[in-house]
Every structure is written in structure tokens, then in C-alpha cells.
Amino acid sequence: MQKHILIIVCTNVVPEMEEEFNRRYDEEHIPRLLRVPGVLWAKRGMNTRGGPKYIAVYEHESVEVQKTEAYREVLETDWANKIRPYLRNFVREIYQLL
């Protein structure tokens, strides 16, 4: 049996794209991601003390979820591709739950 994983993404975004970045997460990314089979939940937050300003945390049933067409379609939208060049200090980590 495969164990669930957590994906943690931290990033900054240039100030002139911050409003659109947040709209994209709230209106497109999170709602579409939650419809992907195997994605259990998604939350995001904002750092108030320095470091990357934004964090998103996701739980998936397994690492296999990331290999699906449905998952890739969520990541490769026109809106995502528009925002991506404006991200700074982007870090994405995958953790296996014990």
C-alpha cells in the first residue's frame, strides 16, 4: 500500500502580478486541483515574517497522482503559464507521510 504524500510549495511573486497570482490560485488552481482523483485536500497561506510570502500544502493519495493527465492539465493552463515567469524563490518539496 502506498502512503499519502504532502506537497509543499513556497514562493514569492513580483508585486505587479500579486493580485493576479492570488486570483489564479483561488479561482482556477485550487478548485481544479481538488477535482483531480487522488488529491485529498489543498490549503494555502501567507507568511507574515519574511521568507517566501506564499505557501500551498497539498495531500495526495500517492506519488502516482502527479503522473496523471488530469494533474498535468491543472498545472499547464494558459493562466499558470502567464504567472510562472513572475514567481521568485519558488520551492516545491514532496514528503512521504509516516
C-alpha positions as CSV (number, residue, x, y, z in Angstrom):
1,M,0.0,0.0,0.0
2,Q,1.4,3.4,-1.0
3,K,1.5,6.1,1.6
4,H,0.0,9.5,1.2
5,I,2.3,12.4,0.4
6,L,2.4,16.1,1.2
7,I,3.5,18.6,-1.4
8,I,4.6,21.9,-0.1
9,V,5.2,24.8,-2.4
10,C,6.6,28.2,-1.3
11,T,7.1,31.2,-3.5
12,N,7.2,34.9,-3.8
13,V,5.6,36.8,-6.7
14,V,6.6,40.2,-8.2
15,P,4.3,42.9,-6.7
16,E,2.7,43.9,-10.0
17,M,1.4,40.3,-10.5
18,E,0.4,39.5,-6.9
19,E,-3.3,40.2,-7.3
20,E,-3.5,38.1,-10.4
21,F,-1.4,35.3,-8.8
22,N,-3.9,35.1,-5.9
23,R,-6.9,35.2,-8.2
24,R,-5.4,32.3,-10.3
25,Y,-4.9,30.2,-7.1
26,D,-8.4,31.0,-5.8
27,E,-10.4,30.8,-9.0
28,E,-8.5,28.2,-11.1
29,H,-5.7,26.3,-9.5
30,I,-7.2,25.1,-6.2
31,P,-10.8,24.4,-7.5
32,R,-9.5,22.4,-10.5
33,L,-6.9,20.6,-8.4
34,L,-9.5,19.4,-5.9
35,R,-11.3,17.6,-8.7
36,V,-8.3,15.5,-9.6
37,P,-8.7,11.9,-8.4
38,G,-6.3,11.3,-5.6
39,V,-5.9,14.9,-4.4
40,L,-7.3,14.8,-0.9
41,W,-7.1,18.5,0.1
42,A,-5.3,21.7,-0.6
43,K,-4.6,24.8,1.6
44,R,-2.7,27.9,1.1
45,G,-1.4,30.6,3.4
46,M,0.8,33.7,3.6
47,N,4.0,34.2,5.6
48,T,4.0,37.4,7.7
49,R,7.6,37.2,8.9
50,G,9.9,37.0,5.9
51,G,11.0,34.1,3.7
52,P,8.7,33.2,0.8
53,K,5.5,35.0,1.2
54,Y,3.1,32.3,-0.1
55,I,2.8,28.6,0.9
56,A,0.5,25.9,-0.5
57,V,0.2,22.5,1.0
58,Y,-1.5,19.5,-0.7
59,E,-2.2,15.9,0.3
60,H,-2.3,13.2,-2.4
61,E,-3.1,9.6,-2.0
62,S,0.2,8.7,-3.6
63,V,3.0,10.0,-5.8
64,E,1.2,8.4,-8.7
65,V,-1.3,11.3,-8.7
66,Q,1.3,13.6,-10.2
67,K,1.8,11.3,-13.2
68,T,-1.8,11.6,-14.3
69,E,-3.0,13.6,-17.3
70,A,-5.7,15.3,-15.1
71,Y,-3.0,16.5,-12.7
72,R,-0.8,17.8,-15.5
73,E,-3.7,19.6,-17.1
74,V,-4.2,21.6,-13.8
75,L,-0.5,22.7,-13.8
76,E,-0.3,23.6,-17.5
77,T,-3.1,26.1,-18.1
78,D,-2.7,29.4,-20.0
79,W,-3.2,31.3,-16.8
80,A,-0.5,29.2,-15.0
81,N,2.0,29.8,-17.8
82,K,1.3,33.5,-17.7
83,I,2.0,33.8,-14.0
84,R,5.0,31.4,-13.8
85,P,7.7,33.9,-15.1
86,Y,6.8,36.3,-12.2
87,L,7.4,33.8,-9.4
88,R,10.5,34.2,-7.3
89,N,12.3,31.9,-4.8
90,F,10.0,29.0,-5.9
91,V,10.5,25.8,-3.8
92,R,8.5,22.6,-4.2
93,E,9.1,19.7,-1.9
94,I,7.4,16.3,-1.6
95,Y,7.2,14.5,1.8
96,Q,6.1,10.9,2.4
97,L,3.8,10.6,5.4
98,L,4.9,8.2,8.0
